[in-house]
């Protein structure tokens, strides 16, 4: 019979209040970690003792240290955060089906049975997002299964809304720690000239669609809190240069209006444990004449890389006013 080594580790917390927040109501967090990694955890006062398999002890210690850092930055441990960290480090969350922390999508076949809707159940009280077409269901599955997703489709297909909803759900579940939403500041065929106000006032009109998507998903006070604490950042694409974004969900909206160099810059901001979604409509490029679109170029250059998914939405996936689909069809017929 082989010998199974064990490891003991002690973690000291700053105060009884910090210990209460760390351990969770009724020691919920400790029980979850114990069951997920088969590690013995004993909390007494401001001391926490870990004992078990060395690899498992190290994983649990890493999660606990991350929680302590979160608390010392004045942040709250959101419901589902610990479960998200457990899954990220390879642990098993018992009773997952009843926690509401998983994002679940139906298959295309199930969506067809249900009238073309595939439900996505986000964590902890977020409004339910549902795929209203087979293309949207494919898009949701792609975001769950891949670290980088490109979604190309006409206006009104839910490209931005579903990406933002997925990001908020993963934030609440604890799988990510920040959301970044950005757009290229490109005028849509107009020369607006001088705009009054400070810099923020000048760029806000370009970023307004991202705020609209967030307002549809989050309560005003919660969104304000996330923005003030920079848990959610909304910024022009140019402000991404030089950054490395870890543990984040990063969305680039209107990707067809990036240059080739901007698209390369954006994609290389990706850090560890992060995901990227790029949305765009290649029929509505507003770049100066003769400048190639970074989104169209990316289709040719990186399409075959494993781990990058490409989703093409069609007219049938348009979920805005019924006239929007007819308008898109009319323009397509005129152009052809």
C-alpha positions in Angstrom: 0.0 0.0 0.0 1.5 3.3 -1.1 2.1 6.2 1.2 0.0 9.3 0.6 1.8 12.4 1.9 -0.2 15.1 3.7 0.6 18.8 4.1 -0.4 21.2 6.9 -0.7 24.9 6.4 -1.8 27.8 8.7 -3.4 31.0 7.4 -3.7 34.0 9.7 -6.4 36.5 9.1 -6.3 40.1 10.4 -9.4 40.1 12.6 -12.5 38.3 13.6 -14.6 40.4 11.2 -12.3 39.4 8.3 -12.5 35.8 9.4 -16.3 35.9 9.4 -16.4 37.4 5.9 -13.8 34.9 4.7 -15.4 31.8 6.2 -18.9 32.8 5.0 -22.3 32.5 6.7 -22.3 29.3 8.7 -18.8 28.6 7.4 -20.3 28.1 4.0 -17.1 28.9 2.1 -15.0 26.5 4.2 -17.5 23.7 3.7 -17.4 24.3 -0.1 -13.6 24.2 -0.2 -13.5 21.2 2.0 -15.9 19.2 -0.1 -14.4 20.4 -3.4 -10.8 19.4 -2.7 -11.1 16.9 0.2 -9.0 19.1 2.5 -9.6 19.4 6.2 -10.2 23.1 7.3 -10.4 24.2 10.9 -11.1 27.8 11.7 -10.6 29.1 15.2 -10.7 32.8 15.9 -8.5 34.4 13.3 -6.5 31.3 12.5 -7.3 28.8 9.7 -5.6 25.5 9.5 -5.5 23.4 6.3 -4.5 19.7 6.1 -4.6 17.3 3.2 -3.0 16.4 -0.1 -0.2 18.9 -0.8 -1.6 19.9 -4.3 -5.1 20.3 -2.9 -3.9 22.3 0.1 -2.0 24.7 -2.2 -5.1 25.2 -4.4 -7.3 25.9 -1.4 -4.7 28.2 0.1 -4.5 30.1 -3.3 -8.3 30.6 -3.2 -8.2 31.8 0.4 -5.4 34.2 -0.2 -7.3 35.7 -3.2 -10.4 36.1 -1.0 -8.3 37.8 1.7 -6.8 40.2 -0.9 -10.3 41.0 -2.1 -11.5 41.8 1.4 -8.5 44.0 2.2 -9.2 46.0 -0.9 -12.6 46.8 0.6 -14.5 44.6 -1.9 -17.3 42.2 -1.0 -17.2 38.5 -1.8 -20.0 38.2 -4.2 -22.3 35.1 -4.0 -20.9 32.4 -6.3 -17.4 33.8 -6.3 -15.9 30.9 -4.3 -17.7 28.3 -6.4 -16.3 30.0 -9.5 -12.7 29.9 -8.2 -13.2 26.2 -7.2 -14.2 25.3 -10.7 -11.4 27.4 -12.2 -8.8 25.4 -10.2 -10.3 22.0 -11.0 -12.4 21.4 -8.0 -15.9 19.9 -8.0 -18.8 22.0 -6.6 -21.3 19.6 -5.1 -25.0 20.4 -5.7 -24.1 22.7 -8.7 -27.5 22.2 -10.3 -29.2 23.9 -7.5 -26.9 26.9 -7.0 -28.0 28.9 -10.0 -24.3 29.6 -10.7 -23.9 27.7 -14.0 -24.6 29.3 -17.3 -26.6 26.7 -19.2 -27.6 26.6 -22.9 -29.8 24.2 -24.7 -28.6 22.5 -27.8 -29.8 23.6 -31.2 -32.2 20.6 -31.2 -33.7 21.6 -27.8 -33.9 25.2 -29.0 -35.9 24.1 -32.0 -38.3 22.2 -29.8 -38.8 25.2 -27.6 -39.7 27.6 -30.5 -36.1 28.6 -31.2 -35.2 29.8 -27.7 -32.3 28.4 -25.7 -32.3 29.6 -22.1 -29.1 30.8 -20.4 -29.5 30.8 -16.6 -27.1 33.4 -15.1 -26.0 33.5 -11.5 -27.4 35.2 -8.5 -30.4 37.1 -9.6 -29.3 38.3 -13.1 -32.1 38.7 -15.6 -32.5 35.6 -17.7 -30.9 35.8 -21.2 -32.3 33.5 -23.8 -31.3 32.7 -27.3 -34.2 33.7 -29.6 -32.7 31.9 -32.6 -30.5 29.0 -33.5 -27.7 31.4 -34.3 -27.9 33.1 -30.9 -27.8 29.7 -29.2 -24.6 28.9 -31.2 -23.1 32.2 -30.1 -23.9 31.5 -26.4 -22.3 28.1 -26.6 -19.2 29.5 -28.3 -18.7 32.0 -25.5 -19.0 29.3 -22.9 -16.5 27.0 -24.7 -13.8 29.3 -26.1 -11.5 31.9 -24.8 -11.8 34.1 -27.9 -15.0 34.4 -29.9 -15.7 36.5 -33.0 -19.3 37.2 -33.8 -20.2 38.7 -37.2 -23.8 39.6 -38.1 -26.2 42.3 -39.2 -27.7 44.9 -36.9 -30.2 43.7 -34.4 -28.9 40.2 -33.9 -28.1 40.7 -30.2 -24.3 40.5 -30.6 -23.5 43.1 -27.9 -26.4 42.4 -25.5 -25.6 38.6 -25.3 -21.9 39.3 -24.8 -22.5 41.8 -22.0 -25.0 39.5 -20.4 -22.5 36.6 -20.5 -19.8 38.9 -19.0 -22.1 40.0 -16.1 -23.2 36.5 -15.3 -19.6 35.3 -15.1 -18.7 38.3 -13.0 -21.5 37.4 -10.5 -20.5 33.8 -10.5 -16.9 34.7 -9.7 -15.3 33.2 -12.8 -13.9 36.7 -13.7 -13.1 39.8 -11.7 -13.5 42.6 -14.2 -15.4 43.5 -17.4 -13.8 45.7 -20.1 -16.0 47.0 -22.8 -14.5 49.1 -25.6 -15.3 50.6 -29.0 -13.4 52.3 -31.7 -14.3 56.0 -31.7 -15.2 56.2 -35.4 -17.8 58.5 -36.9 -20.6 56.7 -38.8 -20.1 58.4 -42.2 -20.4 61.9 -40.7 -17.9 64.7 -39.9 -19.0 65.9 -36.5 -16.2 68.5 -36.2 -15.5 70.1 -32.8 -17.5 68.6 -30.0 -18.0 70.7 -26.8 -17.1 69.5 -23.3 -14.1 67.7 -21.7 -12.6 64.5 -23.2 -15.2 62.2 -21.4 -18.0 64.2 -22.9 -16.5 63.9 -26.4 -16.2 60.1 -26.3 -19.4 59.3 -24.4 -21.6 59.3 -27.6 -19.4 56.6 -29.1 -19.7 54.4 -26.0 -23.4 55.0 -25.3 -24.5 51.6 -26.9 -22.4 49.8 -24.3 -24.0 51.7 -21.4 -27.4 50.9 -22.9 -26.7 47.2 -22.9 -25.5 47.3 -19.2 -28.6 49.3 -18.2 -30.8 46.6 -19.7 -29.1 44.0 -17.5 -28.1 45.7 -14.2 -30.0 47.9 -11.8 -28.9 51.5 -11.8 -27.3 51.5 -8.3 -25.4 48.2 -9.0 -24.1 49.5 -12.3 -23.0 52.8 -10.7 -21.2 50.8 -8.0 -19.4 48.6 -10.5 -18.3 51.6 -12.5 -17.1 53.6 -9.5 -15.0 50.6 -8.3 -13.8 50.0 -11.8 -15.1 46.4 -11.8 -16.6 47.4 -15.1 -14.6 49.7 -17.4 -16.0 51.3 -20.5 -13.4 52.9 -22.7 -12.3 53.8 -26.2 -10.2 51.2 -28.0 -7.1 53.5 -28.0 -7.0 53.3 -24.2 -6.3 49.6 -24.3 -2.8 50.0 -25.5 -0.1 48.8 -23.1 -2.4 47.0 -20.8 -2.5 43.3 -19.8 -5.9 42.2 -18.7 -6.1 39.2 -16.3 -9.2 37.5 -14.9 -11.4 39.6 -17.2 -14.1 39.4 -19.8 -13.2 41.8 -22.6 -15.6 42.9 -25.3 -14.8 44.8 -28.4 -17.9 46.2 -30.0 -18.1 47.4 -33.7 -14.9 45.5 -34.5 -15.3 46.2 -38.2 -14.3 49.8 -37.5 -10.8 48.8 -36.2 -7.7 49.0 -38.3 -5.5 46.0 -38.8 -3.0 47.3 -36.2 -5.8 48.2 -33.7 -7.2 44.6 -33.9 -3.8 43.1 -33.3 -3.2 45.5 -30.4 -6.6 44.6 -28.9 -6.3 40.8 -29.1 -2.8 40.9 -27.6 -4.1 42.6 -24.4 -5.5 39.2 -23.3 -4.0 38.0 -19.9 -4.4 34.9 -17.9 -7.9 33.5 -17.1 -9.4 36.1 -19.5 -11.9 35.8 -22.3 -12.4 38.0 -25.4 -15.5 38.6 -27.5 -15.3 40.7 -30.7 -18.5 41.8 -32.4 -19.0 43.4 -35.7 -21.1 43.9 -38.9 -18.8 43.8 -41.9 -21.5 45.4 -44.1 -21.2 48.6 -42.1 -17.6 49.6 -42.1 -17.1 53.4 -41.3 -13.3 53.5 -41.8 -11.7 56.0 -44.2 -11.8 54.8 -47.8 -8.9 52.5 -48.6 -8.2 51.5 -44.9 -8.7 47.7 -44.5 -11.0 46.6 -41.6 -9.2 44.8 -38.8 -12.1 42.4 -38.4 -12.2 41.4 -42.1 -8.4 41.0 -42.0 -8.6 38.8 -38.8 -10.9 36.4 -40.6 -8.1 35.6 -43.1 -5.2 35.6 -40.7 -6.3 33.9 -37.4 -9.4 32.0 -38.3 -7.7 28.6 -38.1 -6.2 29.0 -34.6 -7.6 26.4 -32.1 -9.5 28.0 -29.2 -10.8 30.9 -31.3 -14.5 30.5 -32.4 -16.2 32.3 -35.3 -20.0 32.7 -35.2 -21.9 34.1 -38.2 -25.3 35.4 -37.4 -27.9 35.9 -40.2 -31.0 37.9 -41.0 -33.0 35.2 -39.3 -31.3 36.0 -36.0 -32.5 39.7 -36.0 -34.5 40.3 -32.8 -35.3 44.0 -33.1 -38.4 45.4 -34.6 -39.7 43.2 -37.5 -39.0 46.0 -39.9 -35.3 45.9 -39.2 -35.0 42.5 -40.9 -36.9 43.8 -43.9 -34.6 46.8 -44.1 -31.5 44.6 -44.0 -32.9 42.3 -46.7 -33.8 45.3 -48.9 -30.3 46.8 -48.7 -28.8 43.3 -49.4 -31.0 43.0 -52.5 -30.1 46.5 -53.7 -26.3 45.8 -53.2 -26.5 42.5 -55.0 
